[in-house]
Structure formats: C-alpha cells, structure tokens
Amino acid sequence: PMQILTYMDGVMKVEETELKPRVSFLYPVLTHNISLFINATRERDSGQYMCTVNVVDDATSTGKNIGVINLTVLVPPAPPACRLHGDPAVGANVTLSCASEKGKPSPAYQWQRTAPTLQVFFPPAQDRARGTLKLTNLSLDLSGVYVCVAENRVGSAECSIVLEV
C-alpha cells in the first residue's frame, strides 16, 4: 500500500507518487466529505483504494474508520491489426485475424464484408472472442474488402483487409 493523500492538522499533503499531479480532495475537507478525484485516469490507476479516518481521542471508532473501494479503469480498444493467413487461391481455405493490443474489458470482434456485396458473418465461421474469420472453399466472388471492428463498452476501433482470390 502507498499513501497518496493526507489531511492532518489543517494541512493537506499529496505524497510523491505518480498520482501527485492528478489527485486531490473533491471538496474542502471541513465539509466532512473526503471524496477524492483522479484526473486523466490511466489503466494502471486500477486497484484497491482505502480511506482511513483517525479522530484524535476517539476510542470508539476503532475498526470502523476504514472505507475500501476497488477501481477498474476501462480502456477502449486500440486500433486492431488485420491479417490474412493462408493462400487465397480458388478452392483454398484462409483465415482472417483481427487483434487489438489494448482494451479493458477485452474487446469482442465483428467481421463484415463491405459494399458492393455487404455480408455479415456468424459462428462457426467467425469467432468473436478470438477475432478470426474462416473462409473455406474460396471462390472469386469472395474477393473484396473485409472490415473488423473491435468493440467493448467504452469504445471501438477497426481495421480492414483486401482479399483478392
């Protein structure tokens, strides 16, 4: 555990952590609401935060003066990378893959073929968790632009790949 913020004898002190330029009390401490805010949150700010209140000469509050909260900072998906695996020849099988380096919670992936021949894919050809699309027994009419959208509840990003059979 690291102490990040204190208020004692009328003096607020922000400890030397990476949060120092981004953290403070939300309200003046004398309002008795000691909520804090963190500006420009980062994924590594995720964790358990504990608030301890010590009242001088109060023996009755022992063990009742601690509040704990878990913070999970959500991250939208990073732009994914689209790749083609296999030889795109007539009659062959290929797999298109899509992967984002970042995203919390882990993104779900959705492949589709764009105009002029719009096509949406479903399991078992498409694996939304892994970001793969298996195309079997290729024909010339499967040529086109395929778009993958990586999405979680805080955002989305996409990539595309051209399949030439």
PyRosetta script that sets phi, psi and omega in degrees:
from pyrosetta import init, pose_from_sequence

init()
pose = pose_from_sequence("PMQILTYMDGVMKVEETELKPRVSFLYPVLTHNISLFINATRERDSGQYMCTVNVVDDATSTGKNIGVINLTVLVPPAPPACRLHGDPAVGANVTLSCASEKGKPSPAYQWQRTAPTLQVFFPPAQDRARGTLKLTNLSLDLSGVYVCVAENRVGSAECSIVLEV")
pose.set_psi(1, 143.2)
pose.set_omega(1, 177.1)
pose.set_phi(2, -122.2)
pose.set_psi(2, 136.9)
pose.set_omega(2, 173.9)
pose.set_phi(3, -81.5)
pose.set_psi(3, 132.1)
pose.set_omega(3, -177.2)
pose.set_phi(4, -115.5)
pose.set_psi(4, -23.9)
pose.set_omega(4, -174.8)
pose.set_phi(5, -154.0)
pose.set_psi(5, 133.9)
pose.set_omega(5, 177.6)
pose.set_phi(6, -135.3)
pose.set_psi(6, 155.0)
pose.set_omega(6, 172.1)
pose.set_phi(7, -137.2)
pose.set_psi(7, 116.6)
pose.set_omega(7, -177.7)
pose.set_phi(8, -146.1)
pose.set_psi(8, 133.6)
pose.set_omega(8, 178.9)
pose.set_phi(9, 51.5)
pose.set_psi(9, 41.2)
pose.set_omega(9, 176.5)
pose.set_phi(10, 79.0)
pose.set_psi(10, 6.3)
pose.set_omega(10, -177.4)
pose.set_phi(11, -119.5)
pose.set_psi(11, 126.0)
pose.set_omega(11, 174.8)
pose.set_phi(12, -92.6)
pose.set_psi(12, 136.8)
pose.set_omega(12, 178.3)
pose.set_phi(13, -132.8)
pose.set_psi(13, 128.9)
pose.set_omega(13, 175.5)
pose.set_phi(14, -100.5)
pose.set_psi(14, 120.2)
pose.set_omega(14, -175.8)
pose.set_phi(15, -71.7)
pose.set_psi(15, 162.3)
pose.set_omega(15, -178.9)
pose.set_phi(16, -78.0)
pose.set_psi(16, 84.1)
pose.set_omega(16, 173.9)
pose.set_phi(17, -132.2)
pose.set_psi(17, 174.8)
pose.set_omega(17, 178.3)
pose.set_phi(18, -68.0)
pose.set_psi(18, -12.3)
pose.set_omega(18, 176.5)
pose.set_phi(19, -81.8)
pose.set_psi(19, -13.9)
pose.set_omega(19, -170.7)
pose.set_phi(20, -47.8)
pose.set_psi(20, -49.3)
pose.set_omega(20, -178.2)
pose.set_phi(21, -77.0)
pose.set_psi(21, -3.6)
pose.set_omega(21, -171.7)
pose.set_phi(22, -120.4)
pose.set_psi(22, 2.2)
pose.set_omega(22, -173.0)
pose.set_phi(23, -126.8)
pose.set_psi(23, 146.3)
pose.set_omega(23, 175.2)
pose.set_phi(24, -167.3)
pose.set_psi(24, 171.7)
pose.set_omega(24, 173.1)
pose.set_phi(25, -71.7)
pose.set_psi(25, 145.5)
pose.set_omega(25, -179.2)
pose.set_phi(26, -75.2)
pose.set_psi(26, -35.9)
pose.set_omega(26, -178.5)
pose.set_phi(27, -125.8)
pose.set_psi(27, 161.9)
pose.set_omega(27, 172.0)
pose.set_phi(28, -57.3)
pose.set_psi(28, 135.4)
pose.set_omega(28, -173.2)
pose.set_phi(29, -58.9)
pose.set_psi(29, -31.3)
pose.set_omega(29, -178.4)
pose.set_phi(30, -65.8)
pose.set_psi(30, -10.6)
pose.set_omega(30, 176.2)
pose.set_phi(31, -77.6)
pose.set_psi(31, -6.0)
pose.set_omega(31, -179.9)
pose.set_phi(32, 71.9)
pose.set_psi(32, 7.7)
pose.set_omega(32, 173.1)
pose.set_phi(33, -106.9)
pose.set_psi(33, 110.0)
pose.set_omega(33, -174.6)
pose.set_phi(34, -105.2)
pose.set_psi(34, 35.5)
pose.set_omega(34, 173.6)
pose.set_phi(35, -62.0)
pose.set_psi(35, 149.3)
pose.set_omega(35, 175.5)
pose.set_phi(36, -122.1)
pose.set_psi(36, 162.2)
pose.set_omega(36, 175.3)
pose.set_phi(37, -124.6)
pose.set_psi(37, 152.0)
pose.set_omega(37, 175.2)
pose.set_phi(38, -124.0)
pose.set_psi(38, 117.0)
pose.set_omega(38, 177.1)
pose.set_phi(39, -81.8)
pose.set_psi(39, 155.1)
pose.set_omega(39, 173.5)
pose.set_phi(40, 47.1)
pose.set_psi(40, 57.1)
pose.set_omega(40, -177.5)
pose.set_phi(41, -58.3)
pose.set_psi(41, 149.5)
pose.set_omega(41, 178.4)
pose.set_phi(42, -126.3)
pose.set_psi(42, 159.2)
pose.set_omega(42, -179.0)
pose.set_phi(43, -57.4)
pose.set_psi(43, -37.8)
pose.set_omega(43, -177.6)
pose.set_phi(44, -74.0)
pose.set_psi(44, -4.0)
pose.set_omega(44, 171.9)
pose.set_phi(45, -75.5)
pose.set_psi(45, -12.0)
pose.set_omega(45, 177.8)
pose.set_phi(46, -59.3)
pose.set_psi(46, 143.6)
pose.set_omega(46, 177.7)
pose.set_phi(47, 153.6)
pose.set_psi(47, -170.2)
pose.set_omega(47, -179.2)
pose.set_phi(48, -99.3)
pose.set_psi(48, 130.5)
pose.set_omega(48, 179.2)
pose.set_phi(49, -115.8)
pose.set_psi(49, 137.5)
pose.set_omega(49, -177.7)
pose.set_phi(50, -124.2)
pose.set_psi(50, 134.2)
pose.set_omega(50, 176.3)
pose.set_phi(51, -111.2)
pose.set_psi(51, 126.2)
pose.set_omega(51, 178.7)
pose.set_phi(52, -119.5)
pose.set_psi(52, 128.9)
pose.set_omega(52, 177.5)
pose.set_phi(53, -114.8)
pose.set_psi(53, 121.9)
pose.set_omega(53, 177.5)
pose.set_phi(54, -113.8)
pose.set_psi(54, 118.0)
pose.set_omega(54, 178.8)
pose.set_phi(55, -102.6)
pose.set_psi(55, 123.6)
pose.set_omega(55, -177.7)
pose.set_phi(56, -59.6)
pose.set_psi(56, 135.0)
pose.set_omega(56, 176.9)
pose.set_phi(57, 62.1)
pose.set_psi(57, 25.5)
pose.set_omega(57, 177.2)
pose.set_phi(58, -113.4)
pose.set_psi(58, 95.2)
pose.set_omega(58, -177.8)
pose.set_phi(59, -78.6)
pose.set_psi(59, -14.8)
pose.set_omega(59, -175.7)
pose.set_phi(60, -81.4)
pose.set_psi(60, -16.5)
pose.set_omega(60, -175.2)
pose.set_phi(61, -92.2)
pose.set_psi(61, 4.1)
pose.set_omega(61, -177.8)
pose.set_phi(62, -57.0)
pose.set_psi(62, 126.3)
pose.set_omega(62, 178.4)
pose.set_phi(63, 82.8)
pose.set_psi(63, -10.5)
pose.set_omega(63, -179.2)
pose.set_phi(64, -107.1)
pose.set_psi(64, 5.4)
pose.set_omega(64, -172.3)
pose.set_phi(65, -107.5)
pose.set_psi(65, 24.3)
pose.set_omega(65, -177.3)
pose.set_phi(66, -123.2)
pose.set_psi(66, 130.3)
pose.set_omega(66, 174.0)
pose.set_phi(67, -119.5)
pose.set_psi(67, 139.1)
pose.set_omega(67, -178.1)
pose.set_phi(68, -127.7)
pose.set_psi(68, 137.4)
pose.set_omega(68, 176.1)
pose.set_phi(69, -140.5)
pose.set_psi(69, 142.9)
pose.set_omega(69, 175.9)
pose.set_phi(70, -100.2)
pose.set_psi(70, 129.9)
pose.set_omega(70, 179.7)
pose.set_phi(71, -111.3)
pose.set_psi(71, 126.9)
pose.set_omega(71, 173.3)
pose.set_phi(72, -119.0)
pose.set_psi(72, 115.1)
pose.set_omega(72, 178.8)
pose.set_phi(73, -87.4)
pose.set_psi(73, 119.0)
pose.set_omega(73, -179.3)
pose.set_phi(74, -83.6)
pose.set_psi(74, 148.1)
pose.set_omega(74, -175.8)
pose.set_phi(75, -130.8)
pose.set_psi(75, 125.6)
pose.set_omega(75, 176.9)
pose.set_phi(76, -67.0)
pose.set_psi(76, 156.3)
pose.set_omega(76, -179.6)
pose.set_phi(77, -61.1)
pose.set_psi(77, 140.8)
pose.set_omega(77, 171.2)
pose.set_phi(78, -73.3)
pose.set_psi(78, 157.1)
pose.set_omega(78, 176.2)
pose.set_phi(79, -54.3)
pose.set_psi(79, 125.0)
pose.set_omega(79, -177.4)
pose.set_phi(80, -77.2)
pose.set_psi(80, 164.9)
pose.set_omega(80, 173.6)
pose.set_phi(81, -105.5)
pose.set_psi(81, 128.9)
pose.set_omega(81, 177.0)
pose.set_phi(82, -100.8)
pose.set_psi(82, 135.2)
pose.set_omega(82, -179.4)
pose.set_phi(83, -138.7)
pose.set_psi(83, 153.2)
pose.set_omega(83, 176.5)
pose.set_phi(84, -110.4)
pose.set_psi(84, 128.5)
pose.set_omega(84, 178.0)
pose.set_phi(85, -118.3)
pose.set_psi(85, 122.7)
pose.set_omega(85, -179.9)
pose.set_phi(86, 113.8)
pose.set_psi(86, 173.7)
pose.set_omega(86, -178.6)
pose.set_phi(87, -99.5)
pose.set_psi(87, 113.9)
pose.set_omega(87, -175.5)
pose.set_phi(88, -77.7)
pose.set_psi(88, 63.5)
pose.set_omega(88, 178.9)
pose.set_phi(89, -103.2)
pose.set_psi(89, 154.6)
pose.set_omega(89, 178.7)
pose.set_phi(90, -54.6)
pose.set_psi(90, 130.8)
pose.set_omega(90, 178.6)
pose.set_phi(91, 87.5)
pose.set_psi(91, -11.6)
pose.set_omega(91, -178.2)
pose.set_phi(92, -85.4)
pose.set_psi(92, 173.8)
pose.set_omega(92, 175.1)
pose.set_phi(93, -115.2)
pose.set_psi(93, 140.6)
pose.set_omega(93, 175.2)
pose.set_phi(94, -134.5)
pose.set_psi(94, 162.0)
pose.set_omega(94, 174.4)
pose.set_phi(95, -126.8)
pose.set_psi(95, 130.3)
pose.set_omega(95, 172.1)
pose.set_phi(96, -97.9)
pose.set_psi(96, 134.9)
pose.set_omega(96, 179.2)
pose.set_phi(97, -123.2)
pose.set_psi(97, 153.0)
pose.set_omega(97, -176.4)
pose.set_phi(98, -143.2)
pose.set_psi(98, 128.5)
pose.set_omega(98, -179.0)
pose.set_phi(99, -148.2)
pose.set_psi(99, 134.0)
pose.set_omega(99, 174.2)
pose.set_phi(100, -100.6)
pose.set_psi(100, 136.0)
pose.set_omega(100, 178.4)
pose.set_phi(101, -70.0)
pose.set_psi(101, -30.5)
pose.set_omega(101, -177.2)
pose.set_phi(102, -132.8)
pose.set_psi(102, 156.1)
pose.set_omega(102, 176.4)
pose.set_phi(103, 157.0)
pose.set_psi(103, 129.1)
pose.set_omega(103, 179.5)
pose.set_phi(104, -142.3)
pose.set_psi(104, 115.3)
pose.set_omega(104, 1.7)
pose.set_phi(105, -67.7)
pose.set_psi(105, 165.9)
pose.set_omega(105, -179.1)
pose.set_phi(106, -53.6)
pose.set_psi(106, 134.6)
pose.set_omega(106, -178.1)
pose.set_phi(107, -69.3)
pose.set_psi(107, 154.0)
pose.set_omega(107, 167.2)
pose.set_phi(108, -99.9)
pose.set_psi(108, 148.7)
pose.set_omega(108, -175.5)
pose.set_phi(109, -115.7)
pose.set_psi(109, 140.4)
pose.set_omega(109, 178.6)
pose.set_phi(110, -132.3)
pose.set_psi(110, 120.6)
pose.set_omega(110, 176.6)
pose.set_phi(111, -95.6)
pose.set_psi(111, 145.3)
pose.set_omega(111, 168.5)
pose.set_phi(112, -151.8)
pose.set_psi(112, 154.7)
pose.set_omega(112, 175.7)
pose.set_phi(113, -96.6)
pose.set_psi(113, 135.9)
pose.set_omega(113, -174.6)
pose.set_phi(114, -89.4)
pose.set_psi(114, 176.0)
pose.set_omega(114, 179.6)
pose.set_phi(115, -56.2)
pose.set_psi(115, 152.5)
pose.set_omega(115, 11.0)
pose.set_phi(116, -80.6)
pose.set_psi(116, -12.9)
pose.set_omega(116, -179.5)
pose.set_phi(117, -114.0)
pose.set_psi(117, 84.6)
pose.set_omega(117, -179.1)
pose.set_phi(118, -68.0)
pose.set_psi(118, 131.1)
pose.set_omega(118, -178.9)
pose.set_phi(119, -146.1)
pose.set_psi(119, 133.3)
pose.set_omega(119, 176.8)
pose.set_phi(120, -110.0)
pose.set_psi(120, 146.8)
pose.set_omega(120, -174.2)
pose.set_phi(121, -116.4)
pose.set_psi(121, 152.8)
pose.set_omega(121, -177.3)
pose.set_phi(122, -132.9)
pose.set_psi(122, 165.0)
pose.set_omega(122, 174.9)
pose.set_phi(123, -61.0)
pose.set_psi(123, 151.5)
pose.set_omega(123, 3.6)
pose.set_phi(124, -85.0)
pose.set_psi(124, -5.4)
pose.set_omega(124, -178.8)
pose.set_phi(125, -63.4)
pose.set_psi(125, -39.6)
pose.set_omega(125, -178.1)
pose.set_phi(126, -107.7)
pose.set_psi(126, 134.4)
pose.set_omega(126, 174.1)
pose.set_phi(127, -112.6)
pose.set_psi(127, 104.0)
pose.set_omega(127, -175.2)
pose.set_phi(128, -66.3)
pose.set_psi(128, -31.2)
pose.set_omega(128, -179.0)
pose.set_phi(129, -75.2)
pose.set_psi(129, -41.8)
pose.set_omega(129, -178.1)
pose.set_phi(130, -86.7)
pose.set_psi(130, -19.6)
pose.set_omega(130, 180.0)
pose.set_phi(131, 80.4)
pose.set_psi(131, 26.4)
pose.set_omega(131, -178.2)
pose.set_phi(132, -109.0)
pose.set_psi(132, 151.3)
pose.set_omega(132, 174.4)
pose.set_phi(133, -134.0)
pose.set_psi(133, 117.5)
pose.set_omega(133, -179.8)
pose.set_phi(134, -97.7)
pose.set_psi(134, 121.2)
pose.set_omega(134, 176.6)
pose.set_phi(135, -110.2)
pose.set_psi(135, 123.2)
pose.set_omega(135, -175.4)
pose.set_phi(136, -113.8)
pose.set_psi(136, 155.4)
pose.set_omega(136, 177.9)
pose.set_phi(137, 48.0)
pose.set_psi(137, 59.1)
pose.set_omega(137, -175.3)
pose.set_phi(138, -55.4)
pose.set_psi(138, 141.9)
pose.set_omega(138, 173.2)
pose.set_phi(139, -129.7)
pose.set_psi(139, 165.4)
pose.set_omega(139, -177.4)
pose.set_phi(140, -59.5)
pose.set_psi(140, -31.9)
pose.set_omega(140, -177.3)
pose.set_phi(141, -75.3)
pose.set_psi(141, -2.9)
pose.set_omega(141, 173.9)
pose.set_phi(142, -86.9)
pose.set_psi(142, -4.3)
pose.set_omega(142, 176.1)
pose.set_phi(143, -64.1)
pose.set_psi(143, 145.1)
pose.set_omega(143, 177.9)
pose.set_phi(144, 156.6)
pose.set_psi(144, -170.7)
pose.set_omega(144, 179.4)
pose.set_phi(145, -99.5)
pose.set_psi(145, 127.1)
pose.set_omega(145, 179.2)
pose.set_phi(146, -112.7)
pose.set_psi(146, 130.7)
pose.set_omega(146, -177.1)
pose.set_phi(147, -114.7)
pose.set_psi(147, 135.2)
pose.set_omega(147, 175.4)
pose.set_phi(148, -114.4)
pose.set_psi(148, 130.3)
pose.set_omega(148, 175.8)
pose.set_phi(149, -110.8)
pose.set_psi(149, 122.5)
pose.set_omega(149, 173.6)
pose.set_phi(150, -96.2)
pose.set_psi(150, 128.4)
pose.set_omega(150, -173.0)
pose.set_phi(151, -143.9)
pose.set_psi(151, 138.1)
pose.set_omega(151, 167.0)
pose.set_phi(152, -135.0)
pose.set_psi(152, -173.6)
pose.set_omega(152, -171.8)
pose.set_phi(153, -73.8)
pose.set_psi(153, -4.4)
pose.set_omega(153, 178.0)
pose.set_phi(154, -113.5)
pose.set_psi(154, 1.2)
pose.set_omega(154, 177.5)
pose.set_phi(155, 167.3)
pose.set_psi(155, -177.1)
pose.set_omega(155, 179.0)
pose.set_phi(156, -151.3)
pose.set_psi(156, 160.7)
pose.set_omega(156, 176.5)
pose.set_phi(157, -153.1)
pose.set_psi(157, 158.7)
pose.set_omega(157, -177.3)
pose.set_phi(158, -142.3)
pose.set_psi(158, 162.6)
pose.set_omega(158, 172.0)
pose.set_phi(159, -141.3)
pose.set_psi(159, 166.9)
pose.set_omega(159, 179.2)
pose.set_phi(160, -140.6)
pose.set_psi(160, 161.7)
pose.set_omega(160, 179.3)
pose.set_phi(161, -146.3)
pose.set_psi(161, 144.5)
pose.set_omega(161, 178.7)
pose.set_phi(162, -97.6)
pose.set_psi(162, 124.9)
pose.set_omega(162, 175.7)
pose.set_phi(163, -103.5)
pose.set_psi(163, 119.5)
pose.set_omega(163, 175.6)
pose.set_phi(164, -114.9)
pose.set_psi(164, 108.1)
pose.set_omega(164, -179.9)
pose.set_phi(165, -84.2)
pose.dump_pdb("model.pdb")
